[in-house]
């Protein structure tokens, strides 16, 4: 399970990707990609792209937003 936004960022970097690249590929700003990675504002397209690039299901990356079957939950994450 991914413990933090920084873990997601580091894992993407290790796989040769970045928030900027994902944003450019999808037509979004890197800020929207960052906000999705942090769980502040979930964008389905961005979440799917991050999930694919990391090779992990969305439910592993954002368990507070997605169930094991990738169905989006309605509740918001707990602020830390």
Secondary structure, 3 states (H helix, E strand, C coil): CCCCHHHHHHHHHHCCCCHHHHHHHHCCCHHHHHHHHHCCCCCHHHHHHHHHHHCCCHHHHCCCCECCCCCECCCCCCCC
